[in-house]
Amino acid sequence: ITRIGRDAVLYVESLIESIMGGLEGLINILDSDGGFGSLEHQ
């Protein structure tokens, strides 16, 4: 049970890191393109 719990924790941590990295990537893309502001001006 301890082994499975440890693997689950590692999996969740890596999942959170990938999600946070994805969010940062999306934010960077929006910032580089001017974000929603550019859409509002069109």
N, CA, C and O atoms as a GROMACS GRO file, in nm:
protein
  168
    1ILE      N    1   0.086  -0.121   0.000
    1ILE     CA    2   0.000   0.000   0.000
    1ILE      C    3   0.088   0.124   0.000
    1ILE      O    4   0.058   0.222  -0.068
    2THR      N    5   0.197   0.121   0.077
    2THR     CA    6   0.286   0.237   0.083
    2THR      C    7   0.347   0.264  -0.054
    2THR      O    8   0.360   0.379  -0.095
    3ARG      N    9   0.383   0.157  -0.124
    3ARG     CA   10   0.445   0.172  -0.257
    3ARG      C   11   0.346   0.239  -0.352
    3ARG      O   12   0.383   0.329  -0.426
    4ILE      N   13   0.222   0.194  -0.349
    4ILE     CA   14   0.121   0.251  -0.438
    4ILE      C   15   0.096   0.398  -0.403
    4ILE      O   16   0.084   0.483  -0.491
    5GLY      N   17   0.088   0.426  -0.274
    5GLY     CA   18   0.065   0.564  -0.231
    5GLY      C   19   0.178   0.655  -0.276
    5GLY      O   20   0.154   0.769  -0.318
    6ARG      N   21   0.302   0.604  -0.266
    6ARG     CA   22   0.417   0.685  -0.306
    6ARG      C   23   0.412   0.711  -0.457
    6ARG      O   24   0.438   0.823  -0.501
    7ASP      N   25   0.378   0.608  -0.535
    7ASP     CA   26   0.367   0.626  -0.680
    7ASP      C   27   0.256   0.724  -0.713
    7ASP      O   28   0.269   0.806  -0.804
    8ALA      N   29   0.146   0.717  -0.638
    8ALA     CA   30   0.033   0.807  -0.663
    8ALA      C   31   0.074   0.951  -0.636
    8ALA      O   32   0.040   1.041  -0.713
    9VAL      N   33   0.148   0.973  -0.527
    9VAL     CA   34   0.194   1.108  -0.493
    9VAL      C   35   0.286   1.162  -0.602
    9VAL      O   36   0.273   1.276  -0.644
   10LEU      N   37   0.379   1.078  -0.649
   10LEU     CA   38   0.471   1.121  -0.754
   10LEU      C   39   0.393   1.152  -0.881
   10LEU      O   40   0.423   1.249  -0.950
   11TYR      N   41   0.292   1.070  -0.913
   11TYR     CA   42   0.212   1.092  -1.033
   11TYR      C   43   0.136   1.223  -1.024
   11TYR      O   44   0.132   1.301  -1.119
   12VAL      N   45   0.075   1.248  -0.909
   12VAL     CA   46  -0.001   1.372  -0.890
   12VAL      C   47   0.092   1.493  -0.899
   12VAL      O   48   0.057   1.594  -0.960
   13GLU      N   49   0.210   1.483  -0.838
   13GLU     CA   50   0.304   1.596  -0.842
   13GLU      C   51   0.347   1.626  -0.984
   13GLU      O   52   0.353   1.742  -1.024
   14SER      N   53   0.377   1.521  -1.062
   14SER     CA   54   0.418   1.543  -1.200
   14SER      C   55   0.302   1.597  -1.281
   14SER      O   56   0.322   1.679  -1.372
   15LEU      N   57   0.180   1.552  -1.249
   15LEU     CA   58   0.062   1.600  -1.320
   15LEU      C   59   0.042   1.749  -1.293
   15LEU      O   60   0.015   1.827  -1.385
   16ILE      N   61   0.056   1.789  -1.166
   16ILE     CA   62   0.041   1.930  -1.129
   16ILE      C   63   0.148   2.015  -1.198
   16ILE      O   64   0.119   2.124  -1.247
   17GLU      N   65   0.271   1.963  -1.202
   17GLU     CA   66   0.379   2.039  -1.266
   17GLU      C   67   0.350   2.059  -1.414
   17GLU      O   68   0.373   2.167  -1.469
   18SER      N   69   0.299   1.954  -1.480
   18SER     CA   70   0.270   1.965  -1.623
   18SER      C   71   0.154   2.062  -1.646
   18SER      O   72   0.155   2.137  -1.743
   19ILE      N   73   0.055   2.059  -1.557
   19ILE     CA   74  -0.059   2.151  -1.571
   19ILE      C   75  -0.013   2.295  -1.551
   19ILE      O   76  -0.049   2.383  -1.629
   20MET      N   77   0.067   2.319  -1.447
   20MET     CA   78   0.116   2.454  -1.422
   20MET      C   79   0.203   2.502  -1.538
   20MET      O   80   0.195   2.617  -1.579
   21GLY      N   81   0.287   2.413  -1.591
   21GLY     CA   82   0.370   2.449  -1.705
   21GLY      C   83   0.285   2.483  -1.825
   21GLY      O   84   0.316   2.576  -1.900
   22GLY      N   85   0.177   2.407  -1.846
   22GLY     CA   86   0.088   2.434  -1.958
   22GLY      C   87   0.019   2.569  -1.941
   22GLY      O   88   0.005   2.644  -2.038
   23LEU      N   89  -0.023   2.599  -1.819
   23LEU     CA   90  -0.089   2.728  -1.794
   23LEU      C   91   0.008   2.842  -1.820
   23LEU      O   92  -0.029   2.943  -1.880
   24GLU      N   93   0.132   2.827  -1.774
   24GLU     CA   94   0.232   2.932  -1.797
   24GLU      C   95   0.255   2.950  -1.946
   24GLU      O   96   0.272   3.063  -1.993
   25GLY      N   97   0.257   2.840  -2.021
   25GLY     CA   98   0.276   2.848  -2.165
   25GLY      C   99   0.161   2.923  -2.230
   25GLY      O  100   0.182   3.008  -2.318
   26LEU      N  101   0.038   2.893  -2.188
   26LEU     CA  102  -0.078   2.962  -2.245
   26LEU      C  103  -0.073   3.110  -2.212
   26LEU      O  104  -0.100   3.194  -2.298
   27ILE      N  105  -0.038   3.143  -2.088
   27ILE     CA  106  -0.030   3.284  -2.048
   27ILE      C  107   0.076   3.356  -2.130
   27ILE      O  108   0.056   3.470  -2.172
   28ASN      N  109   0.191   3.290  -2.152
   28ASN     CA  110   0.298   3.352  -2.231
   28ASN      C  111   0.251   3.376  -2.374
   28ASN      O  112   0.282   3.480  -2.432
   29ILE      N  113   0.176   3.280  -2.431
   29ILE     CA  114   0.126   3.297  -2.568
   29ILE      C  115   0.029   3.415  -2.573
   29ILE      O  116   0.036   3.498  -2.663
   30LEU      N  117  -0.062   3.422  -2.475
   30LEU     CA  118  -0.159   3.532  -2.473
   30LEU      C  119  -0.087   3.666  -2.456
   30LEU      O  120  -0.122   3.763  -2.523
   31ASP      N  121   0.013   3.670  -2.369
   31ASP     CA  122   0.087   3.795  -2.347
   31ASP      C  123   0.163   3.836  -2.472
   31ASP      O  124   0.166   3.955  -2.506
   32SER      N  125   0.223   3.740  -2.542
   32SER     CA  126   0.303   3.773  -2.660
   32SER      C  127   0.213   3.823  -2.774
   32SER      O  128   0.254   3.907  -2.853
   33ASP      N  129   0.091   3.769  -2.781
   33ASP     CA  130  -0.001   3.810  -2.887
   33ASP      C  131  -0.084   3.931  -2.847
   33ASP      O  132  -0.168   3.977  -2.924
   34GLY      N  133  -0.063   3.983  -2.728
   34GLY     CA  134  -0.143   4.095  -2.680
   34GLY      C  135  -0.264   4.047  -2.603
   34GLY      O  136  -0.342   4.129  -2.554
   35GLY      N  137  -0.282   3.916  -2.592
   35GLY     CA  138  -0.390   3.862  -2.512
   35GLY      C  139  -0.527   3.897  -2.566
   35GLY      O  140  -0.546   3.916  -2.686
   36PHE      N  141  -0.624   3.906  -2.475
   36PHE     CA  142  -0.761   3.935  -2.514
   36PHE      C  143  -0.777   4.080  -2.558
   36PHE      O  144  -0.874   4.114  -2.626
   37GLY      N  145  -0.683   4.164  -2.520
   37GLY     CA  146  -0.692   4.305  -2.560
   37GLY      C  147  -0.692   4.319  -2.710
   37GLY      O  148  -0.765   4.402  -2.764
   38SER      N  149  -0.609   4.239  -2.780
   38SER     CA  150  -0.602   4.249  -2.925
   38SER      C  151  -0.734   4.203  -2.986
   38SER      O  152  -0.775   4.255  -3.090
   39LEU      N  153  -0.800   4.107  -2.923
   39LEU     CA  154  -0.928   4.059  -2.975
   39LEU      C  155  -1.035   4.167  -2.958
   39LEU      O  156  -1.122   4.184  -3.044
   40GLU      N  157  -1.028   4.240  -2.846
   40GLU     CA  158  -1.128   4.343  -2.821
   40GLU      C  159  -1.115   4.458  -2.920
   40GLU      O  160  -1.216   4.519  -2.956
   41HIS      N  161  -0.994   4.489  -2.963
   41HIS     CA  162  -0.973   4.603  -3.052
   41HIS      C  163  -1.016   4.573  -3.195
   41HIS      O  164  -1.039   4.665  -3.273
   42GLN      N  165  -1.027   4.445  -3.230
   42GLN     CA  166  -1.060   4.412  -3.369
   42GLN      C  167  -1.206   4.442  -3.400
   42GLN      O  168  -1.250   4.420  -3.513
   0.00000   0.00000   0.00000
